Amino acid sequence: MGNILDYLDWRGDLTFEQSPFNEVDNLILACFSYIELDGIREIQNGNTLYLEELSENFFAEKKNEKIKAQTTFLQNIPELLRKMAKSSRYRKCRVGGFVNEILPSETKQFAAVTIDLPDGTVYISFRGTDDTIIGWKEDFNLSNGIVPSHKRALEYLEIKGRYIQSMLRIGGHSKGGNLAMYAAMQCGEEVQDKILSVYDNDGPGFPEGFFHGKDIEKILKKVTRIIPEASVIGMLLTHQKEPVIVDSTQKGIMQHDAFSWEIMGPSFIRKEKLTRKAETMDQQLHKWIDGMNEEQRANLITELFSVLEATGAETIQQILDGGVKSLAAMARRLDKLEPESKAMVQELLSGLLAGWLELLPLPELDKKRFLP
C-alpha cells in the first residue's frame, strides 16, 4: 500500500500504452494544478512544454529559494512534479493553458491547467483548496450557489473544449472537483460530446435543486466521485452521484489530504462505507445548512469560522498542532456567540474535530463542550 508518490515509483515506468489511464492517474493530474507555475510563461497564452521541460524550468527558477509550502498538503506538490518528470508515464505529457487568477474584490480564486496525455486525450485540471482555513471556508460558501470561480471554470472549459479536438477528461480535488462538475454540467453540447469522464475528488456538492430542469444524466454517467472514509468537504451539500469510498492514512478531517489516500496497483483501496463519525457529521451539516436560506447559511458559516480563526492559525493542521491552546481560544470565541448560533456552531465543531478532541489530555467536562 502507498500513496500517489509511491504509485509514481512503482508504476511510473509503465506508459499509457502499456497500462491505460486509471483513477489514480486522475488524482495525480487533479493535484498537478496545485503547482505554482506562475513564473513559467512558456505554458501560458497558448504555449506548451513537455512536463520534463516544465520541471526543469520550475526547479531552475526556484534554485535560489527554498521550496517551502505553507500547508502540510502542499508540501508534497514539488515532489509530485519531480517524480512525474522522471517517469516514462508522464514526462512527455504536454502542459499548457495555465491560468491563476486571484481577485479579492470578487472573492475569486481560480486556477487551471491543461495536460495533453500520450494516449491522445486531454485532462483539464481545476485547482481546489488545501488545508487553509480560508480555503475550507470557501468550500462551505459554495452552499450559497454560484461563485465567480464557477463562471470562470465554465468559460475555461468552453474555450478549451471548442479548440481541442481530442477527447477530454476533467477533474479536480476539493473545490476543483466541484468546478469540474459545474463546468461539465453547464457547458454546451459540442463540448459535452468530447467529455470522456469527469472526476470529483472529495469536492463539495451543490444546493438542493441546483441543476433543476437541466438534463444532467448525459454527464452523470461519466462522473466518478471519490471520497475518503471520513470525508467532510466531499459530503457537503447535495450530490447526484454515489461515491467511491477509499482508505486513508490520516484521521478525521485531515483525510481531505489527497496524498493520504491509499493505493494498491492502479486502484485505490476501497472501504465499504463512511466512518460512523463521518456519517454523524454529514447528518449534522444537512440538519443545519439545508434548512436555511442564503442569509442564514452565510451567517452560520461566518460564525463557525470565526471560532476556528480565533486560534490565530492559518491552517487546519496548525489548529490541531495547537492542542489545548487552540481549544481554549475556540472556547472563548464560542462563548461570545448568541445562544442559538452557539448551539449550532458547537454541534458542527463536534463533528469536525471529534477525533482530535478525543486525543487531547483534557477533563471530560471540557471535552463535552465540543463533543456530542
Phi, psi and omega per residue, in radians:
M1 nan 2.603 3.137
G2 -2.903 -2.895 3.109
N3 -2.072 -2.895 -3.044
I4 -1.202 -0.435 3.053
L5 -1.218 -0.708 3.081
D6 -1.133 -0.670 3.107
Y7 -0.977 -0.735 3.137
L8 -1.154 -0.560 3.060
D9 -1.242 -0.753 -3.024
W10 -1.361 -0.697 -2.973
R11 -2.173 0.132 -3.129
G12 -1.152 -0.298 3.123
D13 -1.432 -0.149 -3.125
L14 -1.589 2.120 3.100
T15 -1.279 2.946 3.103
F16 -1.210 -0.366 3.052
E17 -1.260 -0.638 3.141
Q18 -1.372 -0.603 -3.120
S19 -2.462 1.905 -3.029
P20 -1.059 2.831 3.098
F21 -0.886 2.399 -3.130
N22 -2.400 -3.128 -3.057
E23 -1.134 -0.487 3.114
V24 -1.278 -0.706 3.030
D25 -0.967 -0.718 3.098
N26 -0.968 -0.834 -3.088
L27 -1.159 -0.668 3.096
I28 -1.030 -0.806 -3.102
L29 -1.279 -0.528 3.048
A30 -1.130 -0.708 3.127
C31 -1.307 -0.391 -3.123
F32 -1.003 -0.571 -3.087
S33 -1.236 -0.167 3.058
Y34 -1.350 -0.254 -3.119
I35 -1.143 2.315 -3.130
E36 -1.388 1.695 -3.032
L37 -1.883 0.264 -3.019
D38 -1.009 -0.609 -3.052
G39 -1.413 -0.054 -3.071
I40 -1.771 1.642 -3.040
R41 -1.232 -0.352 -3.086
E42 -1.173 -0.176 3.111
I43 -1.975 0.338 3.102
Q44 -2.054 2.828 3.047
N45 0.990 0.738 3.045
G46 1.541 -0.056 -3.133
N47 -1.597 2.724 3.130
T48 -2.385 2.791 3.034
L49 -2.363 2.612 2.914
Y50 -1.096 2.575 -3.084
L51 -1.053 -0.628 3.115
E52 -1.143 -0.595 3.069
E53 -1.233 -0.703 3.106
L54 -1.029 -0.760 3.140
S55 -1.094 -0.760 3.105
E56 -1.029 -0.792 3.132
N57 -1.121 -0.714 -3.101
F58 -1.088 -0.874 -3.072
F59 -1.321 -0.448 3.043
A60 -1.187 -0.704 3.124
E61 -1.149 -0.578 -3.071
K62 -1.626 0.066 -2.977
K63 -1.087 -0.486 -3.108
N64 -1.677 0.138 3.098
E65 -2.392 2.640 3.135
K66 -1.395 2.195 3.117
I67 -1.381 1.803 -3.069
K68 -2.285 2.033 3.136
A69 -1.401 2.650 3.136
Q70 -1.411 -0.298 -3.074
T71 -2.204 2.760 3.124
T72 -1.031 -0.737 -3.104
F73 -1.117 -0.849 -3.032
L74 -1.279 -0.221 -3.126
Q75 -1.154 -0.336 3.136
N76 -1.541 -0.176 -3.007
I77 -1.138 -0.803 3.101
P78 -1.023 -0.667 3.122
E79 -1.169 -0.592 3.067
L80 -1.042 -0.832 3.124
L81 -1.070 -0.775 -3.113
R82 -1.036 -0.798 -3.107
K83 -1.225 -0.657 3.096
M84 -1.072 -0.748 -3.090
A85 -1.160 -0.458 3.141
K86 -1.530 -0.217 -3.025
S87 -1.531 2.515 3.038
S88 -1.096 -0.505 -3.052
R89 -1.195 -0.671 -2.978
Y90 -2.041 -0.308 -2.926
R91 -1.126 -0.434 3.128
K92 -1.705 0.192 2.965
C93 -1.167 2.528 3.085
R94 -1.781 2.321 -3.060
V95 -2.009 2.346 3.121
G96 -2.847 -3.010 3.079
G97 1.126 0.449 -3.091
F98 -1.311 2.262 3.018
V99 -2.354 2.534 3.082
N100 -2.526 1.877 -3.036
E101 -2.124 2.068 3.099
I102 -2.136 1.952 -3.110
L103 -2.194 1.599 -3.125
P104 -0.965 -0.596 -3.106
S105 -1.108 -0.469 3.114
E106 -1.816 0.062 -3.015
T107 0.874 0.861 -3.114
K108 -2.103 2.220 2.972
Q109 -2.272 1.934 -3.063
F110 -2.390 2.305 3.042
A111 -2.544 2.524 3.137
A112 -2.700 2.777 3.108
V113 -2.637 2.661 -3.111
T114 -2.018 2.304 -3.119
I115 -2.135 2.066 3.060
D116 -1.492 2.130 -3.090
L117 -1.646 2.676 3.140
P118 -1.121 -0.255 3.119
D119 -1.460 0.098 3.089
G120 1.583 0.025 3.103
T121 -1.821 2.961 3.129
V122 -2.183 2.367 3.065
Y123 -1.913 2.134 3.041
I124 -1.730 2.079 -3.043
S125 -1.922 2.122 3.082
F126 -1.727 2.248 -3.133
R127 -1.234 2.461 3.098
G128 -1.883 -2.579 3.122
T129 -1.986 2.758 3.120
D130 -1.810 -2.445 -3.129
D131 -1.779 0.342 3.042
T132 -1.218 2.560 3.141
I133 -1.101 -0.706 3.132
I134 -1.132 -0.582 3.097
G135 -1.165 -0.739 3.100
W136 -1.137 -0.659 3.121
K137 -1.097 -0.664 3.106
E138 -1.076 -0.712 3.100
D139 -1.088 -0.759 3.114
F140 -1.126 -0.625 -3.105
N141 -1.170 -0.264 3.076
L142 -1.134 -0.225 3.115
S143 -1.137 -0.287 -3.135
N144 -1.708 0.341 2.982
G145 1.707 -2.533 -3.028
I146 -1.207 2.347 3.037
V147 -2.061 2.851 -3.114
P148 -0.928 -0.587 -3.136
S149 -1.142 -0.516 3.072
H150 -1.058 -0.863 -3.109
K151 -1.100 -0.660 -3.141
R152 -1.231 -0.649 3.108
A153 -1.120 -0.733 3.120
L154 -1.107 -0.770 3.120
E155 -1.075 -0.760 -3.141
Y156 -1.057 -0.825 -3.126
L157 -1.137 -0.734 -3.127
E158 -1.073 -0.794 -3.126
I159 -1.139 -0.866 3.141
K160 -1.120 -0.730 -3.088
G161 -1.123 -0.619 3.117
R162 -1.333 -0.572 -3.085
Y163 -1.397 -0.684 -3.073
I164 -1.452 2.298 3.127
Q165 -1.544 -0.308 -3.109
S166 -1.267 2.875 3.009
M167 -1.312 2.609 -2.976
L168 -1.967 2.480 2.847
R169 -2.015 2.431 -3.080
I170 -2.245 2.393 3.135
G171 -2.891 3.058 3.095
G172 -3.087 2.882 3.089
H173 -1.905 2.484 3.117
S174 1.058 -2.246 3.124
K175 -0.976 -0.538 3.123
G176 -1.059 -0.615 3.075
G177 -1.169 -0.681 3.084
N178 -1.113 -0.747 3.126
L179 -1.122 -0.688 3.106
A180 -1.085 -0.755 3.111
M181 -1.086 -0.828 -3.110
Y182 -1.068 -0.865 -3.097
A183 -1.076 -0.729 -3.140
A184 -1.149 -0.663 -3.135
M185 -1.229 -0.579 -2.985
Q186 -1.727 -0.249 -3.072
C187 -1.239 2.870 -3.100
G188 -1.234 2.889 -3.055
E189 -1.086 -0.614 -3.140
E190 -1.043 -0.717 3.137
V191 -1.349 -0.710 3.132
Q192 -1.001 -0.629 -3.134
D193 -1.145 -0.380 3.138
K194 -1.551 -0.161 -3.064
I195 -1.405 2.091 3.056
L196 -1.424 -0.787 -3.049
S197 -2.754 2.700 3.091
V198 -2.209 2.273 -3.099
Y199 -2.050 2.106 3.090
D200 -1.931 1.783 -3.083
N201 -1.700 1.665 3.117
D202 0.956 0.751 3.088
G203 -1.649 2.641 3.072
P204 -1.198 2.819 -3.137
G205 -1.596 -2.528 -3.076
F206 -2.334 2.783 3.076
P207 -1.026 2.675 3.132
E208 -0.942 2.308 3.093
G209 1.331 0.229 -3.042
F210 -1.042 -0.685 -3.120
F211 -1.792 0.433 -3.119
H212 -1.003 2.310 3.080
G213 1.489 -0.063 3.138
K214 -1.919 2.362 3.133
D215 -1.276 1.855 -3.085
I216 -1.892 -0.057 -3.090
E217 -1.098 -0.579 -3.128
K218 -1.032 -0.680 -3.137
I219 -1.513 -0.668 -3.090
L220 -0.961 -0.640 -3.122
K221 -1.225 -0.213 3.104
K222 -1.736 -0.018 -3.032
V223 -1.569 2.358 2.927
T224 -2.069 2.088 3.138
R225 -1.903 2.187 -3.061
I226 -2.154 2.255 3.119
I227 -2.410 2.642 3.022
P228 -1.357 2.886 -3.001
E229 -1.230 -0.262 3.082
A230 -2.018 0.602 -3.051
S231 -1.044 2.418 2.993
V232 -1.990 -1.037 -3.113
I233 -1.050 -0.759 -3.100
G234 -1.241 -0.121 3.096
M235 -1.858 -0.009 3.130
L236 -1.137 2.396 3.005
L237 1.156 -2.718 -3.001
T238 -1.842 2.386 3.102
H239 -2.092 2.566 3.139
Q240 -1.733 -0.001 -3.058
K241 -2.323 2.323 3.069
E242 -1.187 2.468 -3.047
P243 -1.549 2.759 2.823
V244 -1.531 2.184 -3.096
I245 -1.789 2.262 -3.028
V246 -2.167 2.801 -3.123
D247 -1.420 2.714 -3.127
S248 -2.483 2.622 3.083
T249 -1.476 -0.177 3.120
Q250 -1.604 3.043 3.107
K251 -2.066 2.591 2.994
G252 0.948 -2.390 -3.020
I253 -1.121 -0.370 -3.119
M254 -1.308 -0.081 3.040
Q255 -1.190 -0.174 3.063
H256 -1.108 -0.373 3.091
D257 -1.140 1.952 -3.070
A258 -1.140 -0.358 3.116
F259 -1.345 -0.081 3.106
S260 -1.671 -0.113 -3.089
W261 -1.306 2.297 -2.993
E262 -1.547 2.455 -2.986
I263 -2.240 2.498 2.986
M264 -2.343 1.999 -3.095
G265 1.125 -2.289 -3.109
P266 -1.619 0.257 -3.020
S267 -2.369 2.794 2.984
F268 -1.401 2.654 3.044
I269 -1.366 2.136 -3.035
R270 -1.442 2.613 2.954
K271 -2.127 2.587 -3.044
E272 -1.279 -0.576 -3.083
K273 -2.754 2.996 3.075
L274 -1.175 2.758 3.011
T275 -1.166 2.777 3.134
R276 -1.028 -0.700 -3.129
K277 -1.159 -0.654 3.114
A278 -1.163 -0.692 3.094
E279 -1.107 -0.720 3.113
T280 -1.111 -0.738 3.118
M281 -1.094 -0.738 3.124
D282 -1.056 -0.744 3.118
Q283 -1.113 -0.702 3.131
Q284 -1.134 -0.761 -3.136
L285 -1.089 -0.790 -3.139
H286 -1.193 -0.593 3.124
K287 -1.041 -0.763 -3.058
W288 -1.560 -0.795 -2.980
I289 -1.394 -0.733 -3.051
D290 -1.136 -0.510 -3.094
G291 -1.550 0.115 -3.081
M292 -1.836 2.729 2.994
N293 -1.467 3.109 -3.038
E294 -1.049 -0.754 -3.117
E295 -1.149 -0.718 -3.140
Q296 -1.143 -0.716 3.105
R297 -1.101 -0.748 -3.132
A298 -1.075 -0.737 3.140
N299 -1.137 -0.756 -3.136
L300 -1.093 -0.774 -3.128
I301 -1.113 -0.725 3.115
T302 -1.047 -0.772 -3.102
E303 -1.265 -0.663 3.082
L304 -1.020 -0.826 -3.080
F305 -1.368 -0.340 3.025
S306 -1.138 -0.557 3.103
V307 -1.227 -0.765 3.110
L308 -1.154 -0.711 -3.121
E309 -1.216 -0.350 3.132
A310 -1.115 -0.288 3.123
T311 -1.292 -0.292 -3.051
G312 1.428 -0.028 -3.138
A313 -1.387 2.709 3.069
E314 -1.828 -0.300 -3.127
T315 -2.278 2.781 3.078
I316 -1.082 -0.686 3.141
Q317 -1.065 -0.666 3.128
Q318 -1.155 -0.605 3.063
I319 -1.095 -0.817 -3.129
L320 -1.116 -0.711 3.128
D321 -1.152 -0.456 -3.134
G322 -1.248 -0.309 3.060
G323 0.943 -2.249 -3.067
V324 -1.073 -0.613 3.122
K325 -1.072 -0.752 3.101
S326 -1.109 -0.760 -3.120
L327 -1.083 -0.707 3.135
A328 -1.124 -0.727 3.124
A329 -1.128 -0.700 3.119
M330 -1.168 -0.689 -3.137
A331 -1.097 -0.707 3.126
R332 -1.110 -0.731 3.130
R333 -1.217 -0.687 3.141
L334 -1.040 -0.672 -3.118
D335 -1.155 -0.303 -3.128
K336 -1.561 -0.132 -3.133
L337 -1.361 2.733 3.033
E338 -1.114 2.594 -3.034
P339 -0.885 -0.795 -3.089
E340 -1.170 -0.777 3.109
S341 -1.117 -0.692 -3.123
K342 -1.033 -0.747 -3.124
A343 -1.112 -0.741 -3.131
M344 -1.193 -0.805 -3.122
V345 -1.119 -0.698 3.132
Q346 -1.089 -0.703 3.141
E347 -1.200 -0.696 3.114
L348 -1.141 -0.743 3.119
L349 -1.105 -0.612 3.134
S350 -1.076 -0.624 3.104
G351 -1.334 -0.703 -3.123
L352 -1.135 -0.689 -2.936
L353 -1.997 0.159 -3.010
A354 -0.951 -0.862 -3.094
G355 -1.059 -0.655 3.131
W356 -1.221 -0.763 -3.091
L357 -1.085 -0.644 -3.105
E358 -1.114 -0.419 -3.110
L359 -1.536 -0.252 -3.076
L360 -1.311 2.488 3.138
P361 -1.391 1.287 -3.093
L362 -2.159 2.663 2.995
P363 -1.057 2.605 -3.098
E364 -1.026 -0.611 3.141
L365 -1.100 -0.653 3.111
D366 -1.201 -0.713 -3.141
K367 -1.127 -0.597 -3.081
K368 -1.161 -0.254 3.082
R369 -1.165 -0.459 -3.097
F370 -2.062 -0.449 -3.135
L371 -1.505 2.550 3.110
P372 -1.195 nan nan
